[in-house]
C-alpha cells in the first residue's frame, strides 16, 4: 500500500515538474498563415476584409450567436474598430491599424487574458483573381499556460483561418459575379 502511494506521488511530482519545465523550451510567439486563390478582383476581396462590419458575412470569429459587437471609428480602413463580448468567445477587440488599398491590411487584436495578436492580410493579383494570405502572429505568450495554449492552438487556429478564407472566397466570388452581371 505504501509503495503504490509513493509511486503515485512520484508520478504526480514528475508530471508537475514536466508541466513547468517543458514550457521553458516552447516559443512565446507563434505565426499561423493560410492562403487562398479567390476568383474575384483584389478590390472586391480587399473591401470585404477592410470593413469590419462586412466580416459577419464570412469571418469564423463572428459566428457566435451570443456575441454582442460594438463598432467605432470609421466604417472601414485605419481606425475601424470592433469590440465584442460573448459567453462563448469571451471579450476583446480588433482594430485596423494599416490599410493599403488592394495590397495590405494589418490589425491589432486584444483577447484580454489570453493575450494579443497581430493580423496581416496581403492581396496579390493572380491570373483571373487574387491570392489572399491571412496571417495571425501571437506574441508575448505567458509562461507556462500561454506557451502551452500556443502549442495546442496552432493547428486549430490554422483550420479556423482556412475556413474563414473558404467563406470569404464564396462571398467574394458571389459579389464579383453579381458585379459582372450589372455591368
Steps between C-alpha positions, in 0.01 A plus 500: 500500500777742592689413180201579276441831680867585462493412129188712450662798674816457291295497178310813608830671585654412160190622311503821705869560425451425128202735485726786608822382334378441142363855450847637567589359157179599319491824299316803634393592144311311232421598143224319315432560129236385253469588128228478237458587135170686464351547155403862558676834448730613781272802557201276584699275736683792663177691569342197670795479740558874545149557640459338842120508469496289181712232667180358649438352152809279508713522817499189719581730793157664468279192485429487876130584544561618860748762378412866549703723267570871536651687205684829525714722283463513123299231322814363335874540487739638760326569830204268439446310823277220624464398863312189604364325804381144490420215734675257265789708360576732789569867438750691295551743217653535157619817330627560148835677541622489139306492176667531160226464237502164324840407651519470881287517814645477851290456813574499871292267713464483876336192648533609862668245726610257225701777336537695180556426133578688183317412181659548160312481172664518158324515164685424176357480148511140381386394152124570498476582869684579821737308723404577859722424798368526856756483777460521877805571711465429872771646720578533866344167594534474876684221678380231553132505399527731198783294356301177537197673346706618202626147442153346500318778314735517202320226303148611593572866415630397156172310441302809607698721259447253217125478561487881509681524167265238352200708611666821375556329163130412471384853592761677284438283195125548539548879532731495198248304291220739602713802404571349154127444440418865572760638258 
